[in-house]
């Protein structure tokens, strides 16, 4: 492991000052410490932010929810307001990792986790995400687990977060604070960046910027939601495909639909064509099949992951059926 120093911030101002000088924020450390151990990440200074007042889950004035960046994944999954209003988030969190990791990992850290691409984590392999300009070994290597949406000739690594898929479906936003004490809010679909020609830049963060919370907007009620994760083994595995679905159904008509997929994109992948195919329609097996057919639009499978195209459609269809029923 590369030598480093660590400092504990007692308040937000102290943390931002240290971050502005190039320090890397750390809380649970469940991803960053692993990457440091593998020498993929080599920060010189870590800034422990666990003492910051970012541990709350609150209702917003318009009826949405704001989840502090330092809320543990296990705490968020079990929180009554989240379980009752947005079960898709609780389910995504509970399917994300082992109980031990969920007890340590934070919401903000989950947004910052990096891909599980084996070439990224192998420091002897070519990887534009780890070392820009070296190439992408996955393009011509074994790429069964890699992305079929949002790829470029620079990178085809999937985004690993289950939580981010649920948040993308719900059109959540990320609240940020900069070292100059400036605050801003950015949609999560803009916060997480597709690789394009700069695969090493994964989040739309400014130097030293700190995630303070994630906000889920108030959505029309009643709202049914849920998360489905398809993987090679039942426990402690990353998604081959996943689907986050939230439906507002009143009087037998779908008035609003939120759908996103994971395991298939370089970022959590919103599915607007699926959503549009649902709105104004009546729940039925035929509708779920037809709408899910749009999920694979724009896919670009690689040599070993073409199976994901059909699996994605089936995953979305299954979760639409589970959440919406067939009445």
TORKELO-991049 format. One line per 3 residues: number of its first residue (from 1); for each residue x, y, z of C-alpha. Coordinates in steps of 0.02 Angstrom, whole numbers, plus 50000, padded with zeros to 5 digits. Example, Ala and Ser with C-alpha at 12.3 -4.5 7.8 and 13.67 -1.06 7.14 Angstrom:
<nodes>
1> 50615 49775 50390  50684 49947 50357
</nodes>
This chain:
<nodes>
1> 50000 50000 50000  50064 50173 49955  50110 50277 50110
4> 49979 50405 50164  49928 50517 50308  49755 50533 50382
7> 49671 50678 50469  49502 50682 50556  49392 50832 50516
10> 49294 50899 50664  49174 51002 50558  49126 51038 50378
13> 49239 51190 50361  49391 51091 50416  49347 50948 50298
16> 49325 51063 50148  49489 51151 50183  49580 50985 50186
19> 49487 50927 50030  49533 51088 49942  49716 51049 49975
22> 49698 50882 49887  49642 50768 50028  49528 50622 49987
25> 49369 50605 50090  49341 50440 50177  49201 50375 50289
28> 49165 50188 50286  49309 50160 50167  49237 49996 50101
31> 49288 50036 49922  49433 50158 49938  49533 50052 50060
34> 49520 49902 49943  49582 50006 49797  49725 50075 49902
37> 49775 49899 49953  49780 49849 49770  49877 50011 49729
40> 49742 50062 49606  49715 50219 49711  49864 50306 49790
43> 49804 50458 49889  49934 50548 49993  49808 50618 50118
46> 49643 50548 50182  49514 50657 50268  49403 50563 50391
49> 49232 50646 50381  49133 50531 50495  49111 50670 50625
52> 49018 50785 50504  48831 50816 50533  48774 50719 50380
55> 48691 50570 50464  48505 50614 50452  48357 50562 50345
58> 48232 50704 50331  48071 50746 50242  48085 50894 50124
61> 47955 51032 50121  47874 50961 49964  47862 50785 50036
64> 48021 50710 49963  48164 50635 50061  48340 50695 50094
67> 48467 50563 50146  48629 50624 50224  48789 50569 50140
70> 48852 50483 50299  48696 50380 50330  48751 50198 50328
73> 48676 50087 50195  48600 49973 50327  48523 50122 50417
76> 48447 50189 50257  48378 50019 50206  48291 50000 50375
79> 48230 50180 50393  48038 50182 50403  48019 50334 50290
82> 48123 50252 50153  48045 50079 50170  47869 50149 50167
85> 47888 50281 50031  48024 50208 49919  48043 50020 49944
88> 48144 50015 49782  48286 50101 49879  48278 49983 50027
91> 48278 49832 49912  48424 49898 49809  48525 49929 49967
94> 48488 49758 50041  48540 49673 49879  48700 49774 49866
97> 48820 49688 49983  48842 49584 50140  48769 49643 50304
100> 48944 49683 50367  48979 49799 50221  48808 49882 50233
103> 48843 49921 50415  49001 50014 50364  48970 50089 50193
106> 48886 50258 50174  48765 50331 50048  48893 50458 49987
109> 49027 50325 49973  48910 50217 49872  48893 50358 49745
112> 49083 50367 49734  49123 50182 49716  49220 50132 49563
115> 49193 49994 49437  49227 49811 49476  49303 49785 49303
118> 49444 49659 49330  49557 49752 49209  49535 49914 49307
121> 49586 49825 49467  49733 49735 49387  49872 49864 49385
124> 49967 49763 49254  49823 49776 49128  49790 49919 49006
127> 49651 50030 49074  49606 50205 49017  49503 50229 49175
130> 49653 50197 49287  49788 50267 49171  49720 50374 49029
133> 49795 50335 48860  49849 50157 48897  49702 50073 48811
136> 49556 49963 48865  49599 49779 48888  49415 49734 48903
139> 49376 49780 48723  49469 49629 48656  49479 49531 48817
142> 49349 49432 48915  49203 49554 48929  49054 49449 48986
145> 49016 49564 49133  49043 49728 49041  48925 49862 48978
148> 48814 49863 48824  48750 50042 48848  48846 50205 48862
151> 49011 50130 48806  49149 50213 48706  49308 50158 48620
154> 49396 50210 48781  49299 50109 48911  49163 49978 48927
157> 49161 49954 49117  48993 49943 49205  48943 50053 49351
160> 48931 49942 49506  48802 50029 49616  48628 49955 49644
163> 48575 50106 49745  48619 50224 49603  48502 50128 49486
166> 48357 50155 49605  48403 50338 49627  48416 50362 49439
169> 48244 50287 49415  48171 50405 49546  48261 50555 49469
172> 48355 50595 49628  48479 50737 49648  48648 50750 49734
175> 48686 50897 49849  48867 50957 49847  48974 51080 49943
178> 49137 51154 49878  49290 51216 49975  49239 51397 49939
181> 49077 51355 50033  48977 51358 49873  48831 51238 49865
184> 48749 51160 49714  48627 51022 49669  48645 50909 49519
187> 48534 50767 49452  48613 50600 49484  48605 50561 49298
190> 48719 50711 49270  48827 50677 49422  48880 50504 49359
193> 48974 50522 49195  48982 50409 49044  49162 50373 48992
196> 49166 50458 48822  49346 50513 48793  49381 50542 48979
199> 49343 50376 49066  49450 50424 49215  49323 50560 49261
202> 49177 50465 49335  49083 50599 49434  49048 50781 49396
205> 49143 50840 49550  49246 50997 49565  49412 50986 49660
208> 49381 50959 49845  49192 50952 49825  49098 50852 49956
211> 48934 50755 49939  48820 50813 50080  48657 50721 50039
214> 48550 50637 49909  48373 50701 49882  48227 50602 49813
217> 48087 50712 49745  47907 50697 49800  47820 50582 49677
220> 47633 50561 49649  47542 50437 49761  47499 50296 49768
223> 47670 50238 49712  47725 50058 49696  47909 50021 49675
226> 48037 49883 49682  48209 49823 49629  48259 49663 49541
229> 48440 49605 49529  48495 49462 49416  48668 49390 49453
232> 48771 49232 49432  48750 49183 49614  48617 49230 49738
235> 48724 49321 49866  48864 49451 49867  48879 49467 49679
238> 48867 49615 49561  48723 49626 49438  48722 49553 49264
241> 48564 49655 49243  48447 49743 49363  48288 49846 49353
244> 48218 49982 49465  48035 50019 49435  47913 50143 49513
247> 47734 50157 49449  47594 50278 49491  47432 50188 49450
250> 47261 50263 49483  47093 50202 49421  47176 50060 49327
253> 47285 50179 49223  47472 50207 49234  47489 50394 49259
256> 47677 50399 49288  47820 50276 49268  48002 50280 49323
259> 48117 50143 49257  48306 50119 49257  48426 49974 49229
262> 48590 49922 49306  48727 49798 49263  48718 49845 49080
265> 48776 50026 49072  48932 50125 49107  48815 50224 49220
268> 48643 50181 49292  48536 50182 49136  48370 50275 49133
271> 48244 50198 49012  48132 50340 48948  48066 50239 48800
274> 48002 50107 48921  47924 50241 49031  47835 50324 48884
277> 47766 50157 48825  47683 50133 48996  47605 50303 49031
280> 47420 50311 48995  47405 50122 48976  47319 49988 49080
283> 47426 49858 49170  47433 49693 49078  47555 49555 49034
286> 47550 49613 48854  47595 49792 48903  47742 49737 49012
289> 47813 49634 48869  47790 49771 48740  47863 49909 48850
292> 48012 49803 48904  48055 49777 48721  48115 49958 48718
295> 48241 49926 48858  48375 49863 48739  48366 50008 48617
298> 48540 50077 48581  48634 49927 48651  48807 49884 48584
301> 48853 49709 48643  49032 49648 48645  49101 49478 48602
304> 49052 49391 48764  48903 49490 48831  48774 49483 48693
307> 48663 49381 48809  48634 49539 48910  48523 49613 48774
310> 48386 49483 48798  48419 49469 48985  48393 49655 49004
313> 48223 49649 48919  48169 49501 49023  48229 49581 49185
316> 48132 49741 49151  47976 49643 49101  47984 49537 49258
319> 47999 49688 49372  47860 49781 49283  47750 49630 49313
322> 47803 49617 49495  47772 49801 49534  47622 49833 49421
325> 47530 49669 49425  47418 49617 49279  47247 49683 49332
</nodes>
